[in-house]
Amino acid sequence: MKVFSRAQLETMLDPLETIALMREALIAHSRHECDTPMPMHLALSTTVGEETGSEVHIKSSYRRGGKYFVLKMAGTFPANRQKGLSTGCGMMLLCSAETGEPLALFDDGGFLTDYRTAAVSACVARALGREDQALGILGTGIQARLQARLHAAFLTLKKIVLWGRTSTHVAECAFDLGDALPGVEVATVAQPGEIGKDCKLIVTCTGARSPLLMAGGLQPGTHISAVGSDTVGKQELYPGLVKRAALLLADSRAQCEKLGELQHSPGEFERSLEAGDFMVSPPNWDRDGITVCDFTGLGVEDLYIAEYCYQKSL
């Protein structure tokens, strides 16, 4: 069995290749080509100071007729920040679908999960034909940094607008974004609702359990990628915003109904469309309306990125 570190994996990943790979994964999911069980979530009761809410997500997938299946664990431990440790953890195990033999362990600390999450939201923005030069981000963690990098891979970004709850985290993230994307202006706002003033492409990537973003203040033609809500109780968008969407996409309707923004807007489920179906046959929609994509993270995305890295190593 091969063992790969995060440092090794970072050298393998190409942003545009990964974005294209996530398109394939979304389409395979919507075509029911993969056996992808519902995720398993563990809520851990650890508490250090004011930091709580540690959680672990376990996902898996197998593409019928494929050579491999994947098992993935990824977690978030907010209290690690006070210990000088990374708040993310995780690993992926790629196994032979013929013998069950473990072939590769990706000891990535959750990096592949974070990377494919950013790549899949960039993939949907690209499929929507976005040509934005400004990107708004709610959140200041590793996902905010990766969202900026992956969107910058296909957009000519000139400005990033950032919001976060904690001023020191906002300042750190703004510095990192400026360093990673020289020539791109990085601005901050004090309230989530201000993010839409200069941006018509917005990513929400927080752990919020109460809504942050409403329809008021958003410009016509705005697209929102809602990434943070991936388990029961999480919520970043007001239901009124989801209801207002002229086009409502979901990475998985089944998962989003239980774990994503759709859990708080059950009346909108029937009109939601899976992102993979949209990519194969996009419907007509009001281009001046708001579009929303609800992301919960799919095991098939983990399978595709694990296969990609393993094949590159060969």
Sequence and secondary structure as in RCSB ss.txt:
>XXXX:A:sequence
MKVFSRAQLETMLDPLETIALMREALIAHSRHECDTPMPMHLALSTTVGEETGSEVHIKSSYRRGGKYFVLKMAG
TFPANRQKGLSTGCGMMLLCSAETGEPLALFDDGGFLTDYRTAAVSACVARALGREDQALGILGTGIQARLQARL
HAAFLTLKKIVLWGRTSTHVAECAFDLGDALPGVEVATVAQPGEIGKDCKLIVTCTGARSPLLMAGGLQPGTHIS
AVGSDTVGKQELYPGLVKRAALLLADSRAQCEKLGELQHSPGEFERSLEAGDFMVSPPNWDRDGITVCDFTGLGV
EDLYIAEYCYQKSL
>XXXX:A:secstr
 EEEEHHHHHHH  HHHHHHHHHHHHHHHHTT EE    EEEEE   BTTB  EEEEEEEEEETT SEEEEEEEE
E GGGGGGTS SEEEEEEEEETTT  EEEEEE TTHHHHHHHHHHHHHHHHHTT   SEEEEE  SHHHHHHHHH
HHTTS   EEEEE SSHHHHHHHHHHHHHHSTT EEEE SSGGGGGTT SEEEE    EEEEE STT  TT EEE
E S  STT EEE HHHHHH SEEEES HHHHHHHSGGGG GGGGGG EEHHHHHHS     TTS EEEE    HH
HHHHHHHHHHHHH 
